[in-house]
Amino acid sequence: MFKLSAVFCLALTVLPEPVHAQCETEISGPIAVAGASSVGRLVGAWMDAYKSECGFEGGNETISIETGRGSSDGASRVCGDTIRSDPVHIGGTVRTLNPGEATSENDWQYECTRSTRTLLQVEVASEGISMATSLTGNAATCISNLGGLTFDQLRWIFSSYDENQLAESGWSPNSVPNSDNNPSTHLWSELDGFCPEEEIDIAYPDNGATDLLFRELIFQGVDETFAADRGGTVANATSNAELVQFLLENGNGLSFFELAYVIADIDQESINLVSINDGEEYIKPGALSFHDSTYPMARRLYMYLHDDEESLASTSSLIEFGLSSAGDVAVKSVGLWPLDDWEKLVMRTRIQTPSGIPWSSITESCGPDGSISIAGSSTVFPLARLWAELYNMGCPQMEFTVEGGGSSTGAGRVCGNPSRGTPVDIGDMSREWKDSEATQVQGYIYECLEPGDTARSATQIDVAIDGLTVAVKEGGAAWECVQILGGLTPDQLRWIYSDYTDSELEKTGWDPLSLKNSDRNSQTHLWSELDDTCERIEIRIAGADDRSGTYEYFLEAILVDHGNGETFDTSRPGFGYENSELDEVLVEYISEFAEAISYFGYSYYYANRASLSAVAIANSDGNYILPNAETIGDGTYNPLARRIYMNLYNDDASLERTSHFVEFALSNPATVAATGYVAIPEEDATEMLNRMKGVPEETSAGTSIQTFLAVYFSVGISLFFSKC
């Protein structure tokens, strides 16, 4: 509930810092798990890690794992279906439940169809496969011409079935348009006439888990398996290293890896990752397509927990450990990929573990029924998404639409600018307002200008502190150079990104000594120019596009003569300036190119820190500082630390909804940490709530909140004193 008084008392919910491996929360049984084998493998890894980390000496009496019969068995038994076998506490699946098993109105609380049991859905990890070839050779050339491979093509390549058997079990002959109808050969040219008439050599892992997943995704026949007798090579490898070596030595070869290995460990400069067709387009494997669930050969793993107090007392402690840092190590050890930290917070909250958000913190903030629309900065998007999901959990009568688009989109849509899209209740921004967008009144009220709706205004609310992060690929040429240098200075960053010549830079305050080994050619920007021990390779530059507040902030902080025309160099030889409104695209770009450098919000670095390296930046005291919660919060990470904002539409009906939502958000700083940002100080959060209370009764734009004050004063004052 939004509360009004002369001064607000902000009831902050501070969650306990998750103890390493959650050893203070004992996993006690009995806990019975059934269902998909991938989930069983995960639970086994969790328990091994728990024994190792916490000194646990219990045995099978704590957890019994009866997996291998598939998702249907897990769903049936957690619903208490005794026809299959004994009921269990956790049903593991690789899919969501279907209506014949259980139904849900919110996609996480389920009611079993054939029993009175209720379930809680917890996402626990992801698994996937990435197809790969060598960088050069017949395989890479053919697949490049095709754009990628389809499931049917993969099946034909790897299956023990001949084409007649394949067709009888759903395979489309159109996937191999140039078939020679010879089951003993599988040529690249059979896939496309432009491909070479060379036999396709295949290799697959013999580790049980990855090849099983391939079978489940690709093979359809009852006795279908991997081909063993071919005209070309068929290799069975016992390690990822053997598969990589097979591809490096074989230009006709095709193989696959678990996606976790591809994201975290594989050198993408040595092998070529193959795009897979999802039925409409070819999707390349990687962190972006993995996390947004668009990559066709990846899937989530679920645990459905019996929603019973006694049962949850045991199973929630298992989940709490599994979602810890030690649990993450265990997840990766069996070829799976852990959830992002913000997703973990959502899952902990669903089952109310000690480090989840307490229900009372959400439900006491619920406002009236309705909807809230949010759009704008990609930097603010992770916060908005998390807050909306958590708030909707406890306040299901509130529906959310959360979109990105950049800060300019956020400003335009909260102002009702038709060229930016439909109007929204909240416009997210990672920069201040521009004079062309709105007129500032009373410090934090902004009255919209044309082409926006001049009858609209917005209240600016600080929601977090971000450290704009400069990042490179871990272990690449850019990373090696930065390690030699110790970090980068603002002058070095300026030289890397600016469209100014060295002479123009020097005339506008740039220090030429920041470039130790200049080749005196302003058309080139080589890593070796920063230091002669760095690799002599052109620097690929990437970053936000001009609709983004991140773009504006970097421009102002680093390209210091931007007022006179200095900007990002879009004419770099061969590469230009790779820019996008989506930070995920930038993460993907530097993951692909070892010589690339980019910048984006700290949240996106934090979510991809396993494969990226943040660059230390020299601050105003001359010290090289890495971005983290402490340095961003205390201001030592300068000049790239900044506030990020939500701008609330000043309308009675809209504020009745958004004020409750923002109060919940600011009262739970743990949610900010889960996205990688830094919470604003408590006194600042209190001031932000006072801003919502203190919107003038009538601005010159004609926005009145007298009704809003009258509605909430009588009920709000009592709640205020009860909390304070």
N, C-alpha and C positions, 0 to 999 in steps of 0.2 A: 504494500500500500504506500502511495506517495504521501509523505507527511509534511505538514507545514508548521513552522513556528519562526520565531525571530532568528534563531540559530539552529541548524540541524545537528542532531547527534547521529553520526554514521556508525551503524552497527556492523563492523567488519567481521566477515567470516574468514578466519585464518586457519587453513588446514594444516594438520601435522605434516611435516616434511617426511615423505616416504622413507622409512628406515631402509638401509641397504639390505636388499633381499627380503625385506619385511620379516626379519627373523623374530621380531617381538610379537608377531601374530602367528601363533602356533597353528599349523595345519593338522587338525585332528579328524579322525575318521569315525565311523567308516564312510567312505565316499565311493560310490559305484559309478563308473563311466562306461557308456556303450555308444556305438555308432561308427562314424567314419574313421578309417585307419589313420589318416593324417592328424586327427584330433588326439587319437590315442598316442601317437608318436610324440606329439607336443606335450601331453600330460606326463608322459614318461620322462621327457627331458626336463620339465619343470621339477619333478620330484627328485631326479638325480642332482639337479642344481641346489634344491632345497637341502638335501642331505649334506652336500658339500659345503654350502655357504653357512648353514645354520647348525651343523653338527647333529642333525636329526638321525636317529638310529632305528627308527621304526621300519616296519616291513610292509608286506602286502595287506596286513590287517587295516592299514590306514586308507589305502586307495586300491581298488580293484579295477583293472582296465580290460574291458571285453570288447574291443573294437575290431573292425575288419569286416563287419557285416553290412556296412554302408549307412548312409544318412537315414534311410527309412527305418532301420532298426533302432538308431539313436532316438529318432522322433517318437516312435511307438513306445519304447521302453521308458523314456522320461515322462511320457503321458500315462504311465501305469498300466500299459497293455500287457497283461500276463499271458496272452496267447503266444507271443513270441518267446518270452522268457521273463525272468524276474524284473520288476521295476527298478530304475536307477535314479540317482540324484542328478546326473548330468547326461544329456544326450548330445553327442557331437555330430555336427553335420558340415557339409561343404556347400550348403544352399540354405535358403530360407524355407520355413515350413509351408506346406501347401494347405488349402482349406480342408482337405480330407484328413489332415493331421491336427491342425490347430488354426484358430483365427485370431486376428489382431486388428485393433482400430488405430494403433499408433506405431506398428512395426517393431515393437520390442516387448510389449506385454501380451502374452498369448493365452487363450483358453483352449484346452484340448477338446477336440471334437467328440471323442469317444469316452471321455471321463470328466470328472469335475476338477481335475488338476489344472492349475495355472502355472505358466512358465515365464521366465525372464530371459530374453535373448542377450547374449554377450558376444561381441566380435572379439576374437582373441589373436588372430594373426592372418597373414596372407601367404598364399603359395602360387607359384607360377613357373612357366617354362619359357626360355628364350632360345629360338633357333639361331644358328650362327654358321658362318662360312669364314674362309680366309679373306683378307682384305682384297686380294687380287686373285685372278684365276677364273676358270670357266663357271664355277658355281656363283661367284659374286657377280660376274657379268650377266649371266642368264637371269638371276633374280632381280638385278637392277632393271633389266628390260621389262620384266613382268610387273615390277612394282612391289613384289613380295610374294608370299605363298598363301594358298587357301588351306583350310582343314582337309578338304578332299585331296589336294595335291600332296600334302604331308602324309596322308594315309596311303596313297598309292606308292610314295617313295619308300616308306618304312615297313609296310605291311607284308605279312607272310602270305596273304591272299593273292590270287591272280585276279584279273579284271572281272571275270565272270562272278567270282565269289564276292568281290567288292560291290558290284552292281546289285547283287541279290540282297545286300544288307545296307542299301541306301546311298551308295557312292554314286556320284555323277560322272559319267564318262566324258562330259564336256570339260572337265577339269584337266584332261590330258588330250588336247585336240589333235595332236600329231602322233597318236599311239601307233606303234609298229605291230601291235597285237602279238608280241613275243614276250611271254611271261618271264623268260630268262634274262631279259635286258630291261634296264630302266635308264634311259638316256636323257640328258638335259634337253636335247632337241625334241623329245616327245612332248615337253611342256610348251614349247614355242619354236617355230621354224627358224627364228633368229639365234637360238641357243646352239651351242656346239654339239656335235654327235659324239659325246663322251659319256661314259657310264657314270652314274651318280654313285659316289662312294659315301657310305653312311657309318656313323659311329654313335653309340648310345651308352649312357652310364649304367653300370651294374651296381647301383647303390640301393635298390629296392624302392626308395621313395620317389625319385625323379622319374624313373622309367614307369613306375606305377601311375603317376599322374599323367604322363604322356598317354598311356594305355587308356585311362579313363576319359581323357579329352578327345582322343583321335580314333582309337579302334572301336568298332561297333560289333564285330562278330563274336560269338560265344567262345570260339577257340582261336581267335585272331591274336597274333603275337608279332614280334619283330622278325623280319626276314633274316634267314640264316644262310641262304644259298643264292648268291647273285653273281652276275658277270663281273661286277666291280667289288671293291673292298667292303666288307662288313666287319666293323671292329666293335669290340665290347671293352669299355674302359672302366677302371676301378677308381679313378679320381678325376677331378676337374682338370688337373694339370695334364693328364694324359689326353683328354679331349682337346684341350688347347693345342697341344703338340701335334695331334692328328690333323687339325685344321691348318696349322702353320706349314705342315709338310705336304698337304694335299689340296691342290687348287680345285679339285672336283668334289671335295668333301662337304658334307652337311651333318651337323650334330646339334645337340641341345644341352642346356644347362639349367639348373634351378635359378629362378629369377633373382633370388637373394644374392647369389654369387655374382650375377651380372651387375647388380646395382652397387654392391659394396666392394668387390674385389677384382673383377676382371679388367684387364687393360684393353679398353675399346680402341686403342690405336694399333692393336695387333690382330683383332678379329672384326668381322663385319656382322652386326646384329640384323636379323631378318625381320622385316615388317610382316604382319599377319593380317589377312583380310577378315573383318568382322561381319561380312555380308554386304557392306556398303562401301567401306574404304579400307586402305591398308594402314595399320597402326604399328608404329615402331615400339619395341619394348624399351622401357626406361622408367625412371622415377616418376615422371609426369603421368604417363599412361597407366602406370601401376597404381599410383595413389588415386587417380580419378576414375579408376575401374573401367577404362575404355579398352585396355589391352585384352584381346580375346583369350589369351592363354594364361590368365591369372584369375584367381578366385579367393574369396574370403573364407575363413574357417570360423564356425560358430559353436558356441556352447549354449545349450538351453538348460537353464537351472530350474529345478522344481521350486516354485515360489511358496515355500513353507518355512516357517521360522526356524524349526529345528534343523532342517536340511540346509538352509542358507547359512546357519552358524558355522557349518563346516565348509561348504563349497565357496563361500565368499572369501574365506582366508586363502584358499587355493588361488582364486583369481587375483587377490591382492598381491600375492607373491609373484604370480605369473606376469603381472603387468609392471613389475619392478625392473630395475636395471639388470639385476641378475637373471630375471626371467627373460629379458631381451636377449642376453647372451645365449641362453638355452634355446630360444626360438631359432636363432641363426645357426646354432650348432646342428640342427636337423633340417637345414635348407629352407626354412621358412623366413618370413619377414615380419617384424613386430609392428604394432600400431604406432602412429604418431602420438606424442604426449597429449595433445588435445583430445584425441579419440579415447585414450586411456581414461582421462578424466570423465568423459561421458559414460564409459562402461562402469567405472567405479561408482558413479552416481546412480546408475540404474539399479545396482544391487546394494547401495548404501554401505560400501566399505569405509573404514576410518578416513581414508584420504579422498573420498568422494565429497561432493557438495551436499550438505544436509538438506533433507526435504523442506524443513522449516524455513531455511534461508530462501528457498524458491517460492514456496506457497504463500508466505507472508508478503511477498512482493507482487502477487497476482493483481492485475487490474481488471477492468471490465472486458467482456467478450469483444472480439473483433479481430482486426488484422493489422500488421505493421509491415510496411514495405521499406527496404533498405537498399541503397545502391551507392557505388562510388569506388573509392580507393582500393586497389588490390592489396595495399599494405594493411588496411583496416579490415579487409574481408575475413581473414582468419579469426579475428576477435568477434566480429559480427556473427559469423557462422556458429562459433562455439556458444556464444551467449544465447543466440536464438534457439539452438538445440536444447540447451540446459533449461532455459526458461519455459519452453514448450513442454518439457517433461513434467514440470510441476504445475503449469498453467496451460493445460491442453486446449482451453477455449480460445487461446490466442494463436492465430495463424501467421506465419512469417514468409516473406519473399526476400531473399538475400542475394544481391547481384554485385558484380564488380563493375569494371568500366573505366576506372581512373578517377582522380580527384575532380577533374573538370566535369566529368559526368555526374559525380556526387553533388557538386555545386549547382549544376544546371538542373538536375532533376528535383532537388529539394526546392528550387526556385521556380519550378514549373516551366522550364525552357523546353518547348516542344521539339527542338532540334536534337535534344539530348535523350529523349524518351519520355515515358509517362511520369508524372509527378510522384514523388515518394515522401514518406514521413520522416526519413532520416537520410541525410546525405553524408557519406563518409569521405573524409579528406585527410591527406597526409601533408598538407601545406596550409598556409594561411589563405584567406580569400584574396582574390585579385580585385583591384579597383574597378575593373570592367564587369565584374560579376555582381557586386553588391556594395552598398554603402554601410560603413561601420557606425553604429550608434551605441552609446552607453557601454563601450568596451567589448561586449560579447554578443550583441544583437546585430544582425546583418540584414538590411533591407534590400530586397532583390531589385536588380536593374534589368532593363530590356536587353536581350530578347526574352528574359524570364518574365514571370508575372509580377508586376510591381506592387500588387496587393499582398504578396507573400513576404515573410521574413523568417529568419532562422536564428536559433540560439546555439552558439558554439560551445561544445562540451569537450574538454580534454579527457581522453579515455585511457591513454597509455603513453609510455616513452619508448621510442624506437631508436635503435642504432643502425643507421643506414650502413650496410655491410658490403665491403669490397671483397670479392671472393674469387678463387681460382680452383682448378681441379687438383685434388690431392695427388702429389707425386709427379705432376706434369712439368713441362718446361717452365711455365709461369711460376709454379710453386717453387721450383728449385731456385729460380732467380730471386724470388721474394725472400727465401731462406737466407740466401747470400747477403742480401741487403739488410735484413732484419725487419723489413717492412717497407712502406712507401711514405713519402712526404706528400703534403698537399701539392707542392710544386711538381713532383714527379707524376702524380695523378693528373694534374692539369696538362702536362706535356703529353701524356698517354692519350687523353680524350679530346683535346682541343683542336679546332680547325685552324688555329693561328700558326703561322710559321714561327721558328725559333726567334727570329728578329722581332716579330710582333709581340710574342710572349715577353721578351726581355724589356721591351718598351713599356709594358703594362705591369711591371713588378715581379716578373718571374725570375728566379735565381738560376742562371745557367750552370752553376756548380752542381745543381741537382742531377745533371746529365754528365756523368764522369767520362763517357766514352762516345761522345756524339760523332756521328759520321758526317755532320754538317749538311745533311740532305733532309729537308723538311718533308719530303714526300714519303720517307720511310720512318717507321717507328719500331725499332728492333729491341728485343729484350737486352741484347748485348750492349746497346747504347747506355743503359743504366749502369752496367758493370761489365768489364771485358771478360769476366768469367761466366757470364750468362750466355745462354744459347743464342746464336745469330739467327733469329727467326722473327718474322713480323708479328707484332702484337695484335691479336684479334680483340676488338672492343665490342662490348655489349652492355645494354642497360635499358632503362625504361623509355617508353615513347612519350611524345609531348602532351599527351592527355593525362599523364600521371603526375601526382604530387611529388613522387620520388624523383622524377626527371627535373622538376622545378627546383627541388631542394638541392640536388647535386649540382645543378647549373649555378645556383647562387653561391653555394659553399665552395666550389672548386673552380669553376670557370668564371673567375672574378670580374672579367671585363664583359660579361654578358650584356650589360646595359648598352655597350657600344657595338654589339654584334657578335661577340665570341660565342660559339656554340659547339656542339658535338661534330666531329669530323665524319661526315657521311660519305666522303669520297676516298677513303683509304683504299689503296690498291688491292683489288681482289675481294675484299671483305666488306668495306664500308663500316657502318655502325649498325650492328644487329640490335634491333629494338623491338619491344613488345609491351603491351599493357598487362600481359600475364607474366608474373614473376616466375611461374613454373617453367615457362618457355626459356627464360634466361638461365635457370638452373640446368635445364636440359642442354643448352648450348655449351656452357663451359664444361659440363660433364663429357661432352663429345670431343671438345678441342682442348688439348693440353696447353696450347699457347694463348688461350682466351682469358679475358678478365671481365668481370661484370660487377654490377652493384644492384642491391635490392634490399627490401626490409629484412631486419634481423630474423624475423619469424621464418622466412624461407631458407635462410642459411641454417637456422637451428633445426629445421625439419630434415635437412639434407646433410647434416654435419658428418655423416659417415663417409661421404664421398667428396665433400668440398672442404676447402681450407680458407678460413677468414684471414684477411691481410691486416697486419698491425699498421695503424696510421699514426704518424708523428703528430702529437697534439701541440697546443700553444706553448707548452713548456719544453718541447723538443723530445719528449719521451714517446717511444713507439708503444701504442696501446691497442690491445685486441678488444673487440666488442664482447661484453658479457653483461650479465645482470648488474654486477657491481659497478663496472666502469661506465655503463650507459646511465645508470641511476645517479651516480655521484658527479657526473659531468666531466670526468677525466677523458672520456672518449669524445673528444671534440676535434674537428668541427662537425662531425657527422651524427651527433645525437639530436633528436628532435621530438616534439610532441606530435601525436596524431589525434584526430578529432572525429566526433559525430556531431552533425548539425541538425537540430530538431526543428521541424516545421512548427511555427508558432500559430497553432490553430487549436481551439478548445477541444474538439473531439480527438484530434491527433495526439495532443499532449496528454490527455487522459490515459491513453494507451502507452505512449513512448516513455513517459516519466517513470512509470512503474518498472518498465523494462530496464531503463538506464540505472535506476536505483539499485536493482538487483545486480547489475553488472559491476557497478562501482563498489558495492558492498562485498564483493568476492574477489579480492586481488589474486587468489590462487588461480583463477581462470586466466588472468593475464600471463602469469608465469608459464602456464601450460602451452601457450602459443609462442613462447620465446621472447615476449616483450617484457617490459618492466612496468609494474603498477605505479601510478602517480602517488605521491605521498598522501597520507591520510587526510592532512589538512586541506590539500588540494581537492581531494575527492569530496570532502564536505562542502568546499566552495562550489564545486560543480553542481551539487544538489541544490545549493542556495541559488545558483543561477537559474535553474528551472523554476524555482519558487519566485525568483525576483524578476521574471520577465515583466516589463512595464505593462500596466493595465491597458494602455493603448499606445501603440507606436504610431509614427506618422504614416506608416503604411496601412493603418486602420485595423490592426490585429488586436482584438480584445481577449483578455483571459479572465475577466471578472467572473464569468460563469465557472471557469475552472477553479478559481480560488474558493468560490462559495461552495461548490460541490465537495471539495476535499477538506476544507478547514474543520468542519464539525467532527468528522470521523478521524481525520489525520492527527489532530492534536492529542487525542487520548492515546493513540498508538505511539506517538512520539514520546510521551512521558513514560509510557510503560516500557519502552525499549531503553530509554536513557537512564 
